[in-house]
Amino acid sequence: MADAHPEGRGLFHRITGGVTERVVGVIDPDIVLEQVDVNAVLDRIDADALLARVDMNALLARVDVNALLDRIEPDDLLDRVDPDRLLARVDVAALLARVDPNELMARVDVAALLARVDPDELVARIDPDALMGRIDINALLDRVDLNALLAKVDVEALLADVDLEALVRRSGVPELVAESTNQLAGSALDLVRRQLVALDVVIDRIINRLLRRDLDAQPIGPPLLLAHDDGALDDRRRMSVSGHYAGPVTRGVSAAADVAIITTSYTLGVAGLAFLSGIFFGSSLTDLSGQGPLALGALALWAFVYSFGSHAVAGRTLGKGIVGIRVVGADGSPLTVRQALVRTLAFPFSALLFGIGFLMILVQREHRALHDLVAGTVSVYDWGERSAEMPGPLSAFLARQST
């Protein structure tokens, strides 16, 4: 619809425009702004509508970025950054996907990197147990070419630096050999001793039957030595005879061994003295090596010293030690020096009247000779730390007889 008064409307606009220009020219903006309630104005502004009408491209085009960054304080900015929230928003997989490892390694100066590494500190931080726990030994050995490895080993140079003597000593081989030798010798000696014990037992049973003695009533050893002896079989089915009265065969063999030791040692001693006297004095001791009274007296003196000294110190001579017997008091107490002296002095009297003093060992219940009765001593089986035993078959036979 057309305007009915176009001329009047144009006149009105001219009048109001002129008035507005006069008013604006007269009004002081500062006075006007002082009268404006900024908060009320902002409350009436539609921020979304305002931003929608802003041309962001034109706005950013007019921003001087360098001047803006110059006005930013980096420290204040970093202080306001929450690293945890920032890292939580980083997509690590996407970040790594955009990294080219080859290009990254190509730009790394390995020599400079290693030069900054402290090997001692690095090794100190390694846990050997954890490291070894993660190693697959089987897989590692499967990848090793043993032939190639051994081919590169200089055995001669390797052995040249090895102290074989110290290595052998530390390995314990000498002790092992010595122990094995001792065990072998001990086993062989025990075998001989068991056979002697068996002969003693057999002869003793024969004599007791001939004399019509009650076998169960026969004493087997001194009371003190039998206090802990139950006569039971050991794990190898051998009956123990430790502390039992030694029989005639074992005692006879020990006496023969002592006679051989006395004569041999006397002969060697006289030969040594003759050699030394020939060197220092120009004459030999021929009287001691002959058959005269002086030689017999010297031999008897040496036999006395050997027997008395051995019994007084150890309760046995070397011959008795070999066959495994020991001389003790009649009740099983250790041999005293007085008993050793009396026994040694009385020993020759056992040989009188065709050796009747020695024959008493066969018929006397405790197998005591004349010199044992005089000195109040007995001879018993004693193999030291090992238990004196009878052979297995004889032990089994006696066990059956006792049941």
ChimeraX attribute file (.defattr): number of C-alpha atoms within 10 A of each C-alpha:
attribute: neighborCount
match mode: 1-to-1
recipient: residues
	/A:1	3
	/A:2	5
	/A:3	7
	/A:4	8
	/A:5	8
	/A:6	9
	/A:7	9
	/A:8	9
	/A:9	11
	/A:10	10
	/A:11	11
	/A:12	11
	/A:13	11
	/A:14	11
	/A:15	10
	/A:16	11
	/A:17	12
	/A:18	11
	/A:19	12
	/A:20	12
	/A:21	10
	/A:22	11
	/A:23	11
	/A:24	10
	/A:25	10
	/A:26	9
	/A:27	10
	/A:28	10
	/A:29	11
	/A:30	9
	/A:31	9
	/A:32	9
	/A:33	10
	/A:34	9
	/A:35	9
	/A:36	11
	/A:37	9
	/A:38	11
	/A:39	9
	/A:40	9
	/A:41	9
	/A:42	10
	/A:43	9
	/A:44	9
	/A:45	11
	/A:46	10
	/A:47	11
	/A:48	9
	/A:49	9
	/A:50	9
	/A:51	10
	/A:52	10
	/A:53	9
	/A:54	11
	/A:55	10
	/A:56	11
	/A:57	9
	/A:58	9
	/A:59	9
	/A:60	10
	/A:61	10
	/A:62	9
	/A:63	11
	/A:64	9
	/A:65	11
	/A:66	8
	/A:67	9
	/A:68	9
	/A:69	10
	/A:70	9
	/A:71	9
	/A:72	10
	/A:73	9
	/A:74	11
	/A:75	8
	/A:76	9
	/A:77	9
	/A:78	10
	/A:79	9
	/A:80	9
	/A:81	10
	/A:82	9
	/A:83	11
	/A:84	8
	/A:85	9
	/A:86	9
	/A:87	10
	/A:88	9
	/A:89	9
	/A:90	10
	/A:91	10
	/A:92	11
	/A:93	8
	/A:94	9
	/A:95	9
	/A:96	10
	/A:97	10
	/A:98	9
	/A:99	10
	/A:100	10
	/A:101	11
	/A:102	9
	/A:103	9
	/A:104	9
	/A:105	10
	/A:106	10
	/A:107	9
	/A:108	11
	/A:109	9
	/A:110	10
	/A:111	8
	/A:112	9
	/A:113	9
	/A:114	10
	/A:115	9
	/A:116	8
	/A:117	10
	/A:118	9
	/A:119	11
	/A:120	8
	/A:121	9
	/A:122	9
	/A:123	10
	/A:124	9
	/A:125	9
	/A:126	10
	/A:127	10
	/A:128	11
	/A:129	8
	/A:130	9
	/A:131	9
	/A:132	10
	/A:133	10
	/A:134	9
	/A:135	10
	/A:136	9
	/A:137	11
	/A:138	8
	/A:139	9
	/A:140	9
	/A:141	10
	/A:142	9
	/A:143	9
	/A:144	10
	/A:145	10
	/A:146	11
	/A:147	8
	/A:148	9
	/A:149	9
	/A:150	10
	/A:151	10
	/A:152	9
	/A:153	10
	/A:154	10
	/A:155	10
	/A:156	9
	/A:157	9
	/A:158	9
	/A:159	10
	/A:160	10
	/A:161	8
	/A:162	11
	/A:163	9
	/A:164	11
	/A:165	9
	/A:166	9
	/A:167	11
	/A:168	11
	/A:169	11
	/A:170	11
	/A:171	11
	/A:172	11
	/A:173	12
	/A:174	12
	/A:175	12
	/A:176	11
	/A:177	11
	/A:178	12
	/A:179	12
	/A:180	12
	/A:181	12
	/A:182	12
	/A:183	12
	/A:184	12
	/A:185	12
	/A:186	13
	/A:187	12
	/A:188	12
	/A:189	14
	/A:190	22
	/A:191	15
	/A:192	14
	/A:193	23
	/A:194	22
	/A:195	16
	/A:196	24
	/A:197	25
	/A:198	22
	/A:199	17
	/A:200	20
	/A:201	19
	/A:202	14
	/A:203	16
	/A:204	21
	/A:205	14
	/A:206	12
	/A:207	15
	/A:208	18
	/A:209	12
	/A:210	9
	/A:211	10
	/A:212	9
	/A:213	13
	/A:214	9
	/A:215	11
	/A:216	8
	/A:217	7
	/A:218	11
	/A:219	12
	/A:220	17
	/A:221	24
	/A:222	21
	/A:223	16
	/A:224	14
	/A:225	16
	/A:226	17
	/A:227	10
	/A:228	9
	/A:229	15
	/A:230	9
	/A:231	13
	/A:232	13
	/A:233	16
	/A:234	12
	/A:235	7
	/A:236	8
	/A:237	17
	/A:238	21
	/A:239	24
	/A:240	20
	/A:241	24
	/A:242	24
	/A:243	27
	/A:244	24
	/A:245	24
	/A:246	29
	/A:247	26
	/A:248	25
	/A:249	20
	/A:250	23
	/A:251	24
	/A:252	16
	/A:253	16
	/A:254	22
	/A:255	17
	/A:256	14
	/A:257	18
	/A:258	20
	/A:259	14
	/A:260	13
	/A:261	17
	/A:262	21
	/A:263	14
	/A:264	12
	/A:265	13
	/A:266	18
	/A:267	15
	/A:268	12
	/A:269	13
	/A:270	21
	/A:271	17
	/A:272	14
	/A:273	15
	/A:274	19
	/A:275	16
	/A:276	15
	/A:277	14
	/A:278	13
	/A:279	11
	/A:280	9
	/A:281	10
	/A:282	10
	/A:283	12
	/A:284	19
	/A:285	16
	/A:286	11
	/A:287	14
	/A:288	21
	/A:289	19
	/A:290	11
	/A:291	9
	/A:292	10
	/A:293	11
	/A:294	13
	/A:295	16
	/A:296	15
	/A:297	12
	/A:298	16
	/A:299	19
	/A:300	13
	/A:301	12
	/A:302	16
	/A:303	19
	/A:304	17
	/A:305	13
	/A:306	17
	/A:307	23
	/A:308	23
	/A:309	18
	/A:310	16
	/A:311	25
	/A:312	19
	/A:313	13
	/A:314	14
	/A:315	23
	/A:316	24
	/A:317	24
	/A:318	19
	/A:319	20
	/A:320	26
	/A:321	18
	/A:322	18
	/A:323	25
	/A:324	26
	/A:325	29
	/A:326	24
	/A:327	27
	/A:328	25
	/A:329	20
	/A:330	21
	/A:331	15
	/A:332	20
	/A:333	14
	/A:334	16
	/A:335	23
	/A:336	15
	/A:337	15
	/A:338	12
	/A:339	22
	/A:340	27
	/A:341	18
	/A:342	17
	/A:343	22
	/A:344	22
	/A:345	16
	/A:346	17
	/A:347	21
	/A:348	13
	/A:349	15
	/A:350	18
	/A:351	15
	/A:352	11
	/A:353	8
	/A:354	9
	/A:355	14
	/A:356	14
	/A:357	20
	/A:358	22
	/A:359	17
	/A:360	17
	/A:361	22
	/A:362	19
	/A:363	15
	/A:364	13
	/A:365	15
	/A:366	22
	/A:367	23
	/A:368	26
	/A:369	24
	/A:370	24
	/A:371	22
	/A:372	27
	/A:373	14
	/A:374	15
	/A:375	21
	/A:376	18
	/A:377	25
	/A:378	25
	/A:379	28
	/A:380	26
	/A:381	28
	/A:382	23
	/A:383	20
	/A:384	12
	/A:385	6
	/A:386	10
	/A:387	16
	/A:388	22
	/A:389	25
	/A:390	26
	/A:391	20
	/A:392	17
	/A:393	13
	/A:394	16
	/A:395	19
	/A:396	16
	/A:397	10
	/A:398	13
	/A:399	16
	/A:400	9
	/A:401	8
	/A:402	8
	/A:403	5
